[in-house]
Amino acid sequence: MITTVQVKNIRCEGCANTIHKALVKEGFTFINIDFSCEPRKVTVDILNEASLAHFRATLRKLGYPFFDEDMNFSSSTALKAKSFVSCAVGKFNIQESTK
């Protein structure tokens, strides 16, 4: 089932590149990242509850939690820091592919 969720910390194409690559690596097929609104939206094909949990864990590991996640200040700060690193890696990969 195609599922769209709102995701925190997505700022640019570098973030989207990192998320896309990670989701492809984890076996997700249909992936779309929408930059037209805030908060950003990520759409994937979810097969079942286990697939949804795996999707959530993959994004969170990269520093991009679901928008509806309730977090304390330290968790939020740690995930923002992770997302900055993920963003930088995504930007670097974009620049490398254009050379």
Z-matrix of the N, CA and C atoms (Angstrom, degrees):
N
C 1 1.438
C 2 1.531 1 108.45
N 3 1.318 2 117.02 1 131.96
C 4 1.462 3 121.65 2 178.46
C 5 1.534 4 107.95 3 -71.46
N 6 1.339 5 115.56 4 124.61
C 7 1.459 6 121.79 5 -176.07
C 8 1.520 7 109.62 6 -127.39
N 9 1.330 8 116.08 7 134.46
C 10 1.462 9 122.09 8 177.60
C 11 1.523 10 108.82 9 -115.70
N 12 1.334 11 115.83 10 131.03
C 13 1.463 12 121.31 11 177.87
C 14 1.523 13 109.50 12 -128.20
N 15 1.321 14 116.08 13 151.95
C 16 1.449 15 121.32 14 174.75
C 17 1.518 16 107.63 15 -88.16
N 18 1.344 17 115.69 16 136.53
C 19 1.460 18 121.12 17 -172.69
C 20 1.531 19 109.63 18 -128.64
N 21 1.309 20 116.21 19 138.90
C 22 1.470 21 122.36 20 178.26
C 23 1.530 22 110.95 21 -84.42
N 24 1.318 23 115.64 22 159.22
C 25 1.471 24 125.70 23 167.98
C 26 1.522 25 115.29 24 74.45
N 27 1.320 26 120.35 25 2.92
C 28 1.467 27 120.63 26 176.21
C 29 1.520 28 107.37 27 -80.79
N 30 1.329 29 116.49 28 120.00
C 31 1.450 30 120.83 29 -176.04
C 32 1.528 31 114.40 30 -116.50
N 33 1.323 32 117.17 31 -28.61
C 34 1.465 33 117.39 32 -170.34
C 35 1.525 34 111.47 33 -154.97
N 36 1.309 35 114.27 34 -175.10
C 37 1.459 36 121.57 35 179.17
C 38 1.532 37 111.70 36 -65.23
N 39 1.330 38 116.85 37 -30.53
C 40 1.466 39 120.10 38 176.94
C 41 1.519 40 111.04 39 -63.23
N 42 1.328 41 115.98 40 -43.43
C 43 1.469 42 120.79 41 176.68
C 44 1.534 43 109.49 42 -60.36
N 45 1.334 44 115.62 43 -48.72
C 46 1.461 45 120.57 44 -178.85
C 47 1.522 46 111.47 45 -60.51
N 48 1.324 47 117.35 46 -39.99
C 49 1.462 48 121.63 47 179.16
C 50 1.531 49 110.95 48 -62.27
N 51 1.323 50 116.48 49 -45.51
C 52 1.465 51 120.85 50 178.95
C 53 1.521 52 110.88 51 -62.44
N 54 1.325 53 116.77 52 -45.58
C 55 1.468 54 120.88 53 -179.81
C 56 1.524 55 110.16 54 -62.44
N 57 1.321 56 116.27 55 -46.97
C 58 1.470 57 120.43 56 -178.35
C 59 1.534 58 111.04 57 -59.21
N 60 1.326 59 116.49 58 -48.97
C 61 1.471 60 120.14 59 -179.59
C 62 1.525 61 111.92 60 -60.69
N 63 1.331 62 116.74 61 -42.20
C 64 1.467 63 120.55 62 -179.55
C 65 1.525 64 111.22 63 -65.45
N 66 1.325 65 117.08 64 -41.70
C 67 1.464 66 119.89 65 -179.17
C 68 1.523 67 111.67 66 -68.87
N 69 1.320 68 117.31 67 -38.36
C 70 1.475 69 120.50 68 175.49
C 71 1.527 70 109.50 69 -61.79
N 72 1.323 71 116.36 70 -45.55
C 73 1.469 72 121.31 71 179.63
C 74 1.530 73 111.31 72 -59.89
N 75 1.334 74 116.61 73 -34.11
C 76 1.460 75 121.46 74 -179.32
C 77 1.534 76 112.86 75 -84.23
N 78 1.339 77 117.21 76 1.90
C 79 1.458 78 120.67 77 173.45
C 80 1.517 79 116.32 78 96.32
N 81 1.318 80 118.21 79 6.14
C 82 1.462 81 119.75 80 177.43
C 83 1.519 82 108.67 81 -77.17
N 84 1.314 83 115.83 82 141.89
C 85 1.462 84 119.80 83 -174.65
C 86 1.521 85 111.50 84 -98.75
N 87 1.299 86 118.32 85 -76.03
C 88 1.462 87 121.24 86 -178.91
C 89 1.521 88 109.04 87 -74.47
N 90 1.335 89 117.44 88 119.47
C 91 1.467 90 122.17 89 -179.26
C 92 1.527 91 108.26 90 -135.67
N 93 1.331 92 115.83 91 128.45
C 94 1.456 93 120.89 92 175.69
C 95 1.523 94 108.34 93 -139.41
N 96 1.330 95 117.08 94 134.79
C 97 1.461 96 122.25 95 178.62
C 98 1.528 97 107.27 96 -119.52
N 99 1.334 98 115.73 97 119.33
C 100 1.463 99 122.76 98 -174.19
C 101 1.527 100 110.46 99 -100.30
N 102 1.348 101 116.15 100 119.04
C 103 1.462 102 123.06 101 179.11
C 104 1.528 103 112.63 102 -98.31
N 105 1.327 104 118.67 103 2.85
C 106 1.459 105 120.75 104 -171.55
C 107 1.525 106 114.13 105 -77.86
N 108 1.326 107 117.55 106 -9.53
C 109 1.463 108 119.76 107 -178.24
C 110 1.522 109 110.00 108 -144.51
N 111 1.314 110 114.41 109 167.20
C 112 1.462 111 120.18 110 176.50
C 113 1.519 112 107.09 111 -121.22
N 114 1.290 113 122.96 112 126.23
C 115 1.457 114 126.16 113 4.19
C 116 1.534 115 111.38 114 -75.15
N 117 1.308 116 114.56 115 157.51
C 118 1.464 117 121.21 116 179.95
C 119 1.529 118 109.72 117 -65.77
N 120 1.334 119 114.79 118 155.45
C 121 1.466 120 119.94 119 -178.74
C 122 1.519 121 110.01 120 -122.23
N 123 1.325 122 114.72 121 139.79
C 124 1.460 123 121.51 122 175.21
C 125 1.524 124 107.17 123 -120.11
N 126 1.323 125 115.73 124 130.17
C 127 1.457 126 121.92 125 -179.07
C 128 1.524 127 108.70 126 -117.92
N 129 1.325 128 116.05 127 130.55
C 130 1.465 129 121.86 128 177.34
C 131 1.524 130 109.42 129 -140.65
N 132 1.315 131 114.87 130 167.44
C 133 1.462 132 121.40 131 175.23
C 134 1.527 133 107.51 132 -91.54
N 135 1.328 134 116.66 133 111.09
C 136 1.464 135 122.92 134 -179.07
C 137 1.528 136 108.72 135 -100.54
N 138 1.318 137 116.30 136 127.47
C 139 1.457 138 120.61 137 -177.22
C 140 1.527 139 112.96 138 -86.57
N 141 1.343 140 116.92 139 -35.88
C 142 1.464 141 121.17 140 -175.79
C 143 1.530 142 109.30 141 -164.15
N 144 1.327 143 116.92 142 -175.70
C 145 1.468 144 120.77 143 -179.34
C 146 1.529 145 111.93 144 -63.09
N 147 1.317 146 117.02 145 -36.74
C 148 1.466 147 120.41 146 178.77
C 149 1.532 148 110.30 147 -64.77
N 150 1.328 149 116.29 148 -38.89
C 151 1.462 150 121.21 149 178.01
C 152 1.529 151 110.63 150 -65.09
N 153 1.335 152 117.10 151 -39.04
C 154 1.464 153 121.09 152 177.55
C 155 1.524 154 110.79 153 -65.07
N 156 1.319 155 117.10 154 -42.11
C 157 1.467 156 121.11 155 178.52
C 158 1.526 157 110.36 156 -63.91
N 159 1.331 158 116.95 157 -39.84
C 160 1.465 159 121.77 158 178.90
C 161 1.537 160 110.22 159 -65.80
N 162 1.313 161 116.95 160 -41.56
C 163 1.469 162 123.07 161 177.18
C 164 1.531 163 109.94 162 -60.03
N 165 1.327 164 116.46 163 -47.84
C 166 1.463 165 121.54 164 179.77
C 167 1.534 166 110.37 165 -61.24
N 168 1.317 167 117.04 166 -45.16
C 169 1.469 168 121.36 167 -178.66
C 170 1.528 169 111.18 168 -65.14
N 171 1.318 170 117.47 169 -39.34
C 172 1.468 171 121.33 170 179.61
C 173 1.526 172 110.50 171 -63.12
N 174 1.327 173 116.95 172 -46.91
C 175 1.464 174 119.85 173 179.07
C 176 1.526 175 111.32 174 -64.29
N 177 1.322 176 116.41 175 -43.30
C 178 1.468 177 120.54 176 -178.34
C 179 1.533 178 111.06 177 -63.45
N 180 1.332 179 116.87 178 -38.96
C 181 1.458 180 121.32 179 179.16
C 182 1.531 181 111.41 180 -60.75
N 183 1.320 182 116.45 181 -31.42
C 184 1.468 183 121.84 182 178.64
C 185 1.526 184 112.71 183 -84.17
N 186 1.349 185 117.19 184 -10.08
C 187 1.459 186 121.05 185 -179.56
C 188 1.513 187 113.88 186 100.75
N 189 1.335 188 116.84 187 16.83
C 190 1.457 189 121.81 188 -177.57
C 191 1.530 190 110.15 189 -121.63
N 192 1.331 191 117.95 190 81.23
C 193 1.466 192 120.10 191 -179.65
C 194 1.530 193 112.05 192 -75.97
N 195 1.327 194 115.88 193 161.03
C 196 1.459 195 120.65 194 173.89
C 197 1.523 196 108.35 195 -62.81
N 198 1.310 197 116.63 196 147.49
C 199 1.457 198 122.21 197 -176.59
C 200 1.528 199 112.23 198 -62.29
N 201 1.314 200 116.74 199 -30.83
C 202 1.470 201 119.87 200 -176.72
C 203 1.530 202 113.87 201 -86.13
N 204 1.328 203 118.10 202 2.50
C 205 1.464 204 120.34 203 178.77
C 206 1.518 205 110.17 204 -69.95
N 207 1.310 206 115.56 205 132.85
C 208 1.459 207 121.38 206 176.74
C 209 1.525 208 107.69 207 -90.45
N 210 1.344 209 116.25 208 118.83
C 211 1.460 210 120.42 209 -176.52
C 212 1.511 211 110.60 210 -131.63
N 213 1.328 212 115.26 211 151.00
C 214 1.458 213 118.90 212 173.51
C 215 1.538 214 108.27 213 -83.24
N 216 1.318 215 116.12 214 173.99
C 217 1.461 216 121.52 215 -175.04
C 218 1.525 217 112.35 216 -59.81
N 219 1.335 218 117.53 217 -44.02
C 220 1.471 219 119.58 218 -176.62
C 221 1.530 220 111.53 219 -67.68
N 222 1.330 221 117.86 220 -38.56
C 223 1.470 222 120.41 221 177.34
C 224 1.523 223 110.61 222 -65.17
N 225 1.323 224 115.68 223 -43.87
C 226 1.457 225 120.18 224 179.67
C 227 1.525 226 111.29 225 -61.62
N 228 1.318 227 116.27 226 -43.13
C 229 1.463 228 121.25 227 179.93
C 230 1.526 229 111.32 228 -65.33
N 231 1.319 230 116.48 229 -42.14
C 232 1.474 231 120.46 230 179.10
C 233 1.523 232 110.92 231 -63.68
N 234 1.326 233 117.71 232 -41.61
C 235 1.460 234 120.43 233 179.73
C 236 1.529 235 111.44 234 -68.62
N 237 1.326 236 117.52 235 -35.15
C 238 1.473 237 119.71 236 175.79
C 239 1.527 238 110.25 237 -63.70
N 240 1.320 239 116.77 238 -41.06
C 241 1.467 240 120.43 239 178.28
C 242 1.526 241 110.52 240 -62.80
N 243 1.332 242 117.12 241 -43.71
C 244 1.470 243 120.64 242 177.36
C 245 1.513 244 110.64 243 -60.76
N 246 1.339 245 116.58 244 -41.42
C 247 1.461 246 119.33 245 -177.95
C 248 1.531 247 111.28 246 -66.08
N 249 1.341 248 118.05 247 -32.76
C 250 1.468 249 120.23 248 176.12
C 251 1.529 250 110.55 249 -62.61
N 252 1.317 251 116.59 250 -42.02
C 253 1.465 252 120.74 251 178.13
C 254 1.529 253 109.72 252 -65.38
N 255 1.332 254 116.96 253 -46.57
C 256 1.466 255 120.67 254 178.99
C 257 1.520 256 111.10 255 -59.57
N 258 1.324 257 116.01 256 -40.38
C 259 1.461 258 121.75 257 178.76
C 260 1.530 259 110.24 258 -62.14
N 261 1.317 260 117.00 259 -46.36
C 262 1.473 261 121.16 260 -179.37
C 263 1.522 262 111.04 261 -62.17
N 264 1.328 263 116.52 262 -41.90
C 265 1.470 264 120.28 263 178.13
C 266 1.523 265 109.78 264 -63.49
N 267 1.316 266 117.28 265 -42.82
C 268 1.465 267 121.22 266 178.65
C 269 1.509 268 112.25 267 -62.57
N 270 1.333 269 117.62 268 -41.15
C 271 1.466 270 121.32 269 178.04
C 272 1.521 271 110.62 270 -65.44
N 273 1.316 272 116.26 271 -42.27
C 274 1.466 273 120.66 272 179.44
C 275 1.518 274 110.34 273 -61.16
N 276 1.328 275 116.43 274 -43.19
C 277 1.482 276 120.03 275 179.45
C 278 1.527 277 112.10 276 -65.17
N 279 1.340 278 117.12 277 -35.36
C 280 1.462 279 120.08 278 176.30
C 281 1.515 280 110.13 279 -64.95
N 282 1.339 281 116.87 280 -45.54
C 283 1.464 282 120.68 281 -179.23
C 284 1.525 283 111.20 282 -64.16
N 285 1.326 284 117.46 283 -39.40
C 286 1.462 285 120.81 284 178.91
C 287 1.519 286 111.81 285 -64.82
N 288 1.329 287 117.25 286 -37.10
C 289 1.470 288 120.01 287 -178.18
C 290 1.518 289 112.85 288 -74.39
N 291 1.325 290 117.92 289 -17.86
C 292 1.464 291 120.33 290 179.63
C 293 1.521 292 112.47 291 -91.92
N 294 1.311 293 118.38 292 -5.96
C 295 1.486 294 121.13 293 179.79
C 296 1.494 295 110.94 294 -79.48
